[in-house]
Amino acid sequence: LGVFDALSEKLQATLSDVRGHGTLTEDDIKKAMREIRLALLEADVNFKVVKEFTTTVRERCMGADVMGQLNPGQQVVKIVNEELAALMGGASAGISFSPRPPTVILMAGLQGSGKTTATAKLARHLKEEHNSSVAVAACDVYRPAAVDQLVKVGGQVGATVYEQGTDANPVDIARWALDRAKQDGKDVLIVDTAGRLHVDATLMDELVQIRAAVKPHTILLVVDAMTGQDAVNVAEQFAEAVNFDGVVMSKLDGDARGGAALSVKAVTGKPILFASTGEKLDQFERFHPDRMSQRILG
Ligand code: GDP
């Protein structure tokens, strides 16, 4: 996965070095922790998160169960793996469905984060994995062509698209779409909302109004993994203003800085639920912290 390539390479080099030692001294561990800290900082992981992570890993590595072992290197690798998974959220979380359909999912995020793409990808995922009948609502009336884009990609994944063009009020569209979804007996309604280039009061205010109109069961924040710590700051601002239940981490196939994926859970307390890994509509999967950690460490 693109965003983790550089980090992966460095962590693997460090751990392979550690694994090569028959016995480990305190200095060996200290050196390894220094390298891990640097690798994480270069991946643009939040400074405090890095500090906590390396402290935890170091303390566990210095424990008697590691230093006294015949194969301490192996143990260190295991600890880093476990802590990396814990950092990304530990157990994999899923979205919950309403006992009284339609389940309403609200998609939020900045413009360009990959929100409209993720809306269609999630619709496809729910159809394939849960056999759900899915409708999507086009409430991003500001970005030029966002409605047309959703009509196109929604159609490609076989979702019903509810849209009223770009002149209608997004809160009204959302309310109307929910009525339609009920009439049409849909299992799930995914509401695509407007993004802005930056977090601002107008954006948050509109989201709060749409939230009140459709009472979503789940609010997902789409976050661009390629924007590093900026992405985490954006998530913090959304958490404060509208709150959300989980993150869709998009563009994990990108070429830099996996830091957002590694710090967003620790900083906001919200788990990453889905990973988007390319422009194609099937490049989307449930996010499993343990599998991701294993992928990073090779
Ligand atoms: P929105 O403004 O948040 O609705 O963003 P879009 O869904 O239109 O996505 C913005 C751009 O990012 C588009 O060119 C998408 O094709 C692209 N994109 C979205 N998700 C991914 C992803 O996971 N990987 C890559 N490489 N590109 C993506």
Boltz pocket constraint, residues with backbone or C-beta under 6 A from the ligand:
constraints:
  - pocket:
      binder: B
      contacts: [[A, 109], [A, 110], [A, 111], [A, 112], [A, 113], [A, 114], [A, 115], [A, 116], [A, 117], [A, 118], [A, 143], [A, 195], [A, 249], [A, 250], [A, 251], [A, 252], [A, 253], [A, 254], [A, 276], [A, 277], [A, 278], [A, 279], [A, 283]]
      max_distance: 6.0
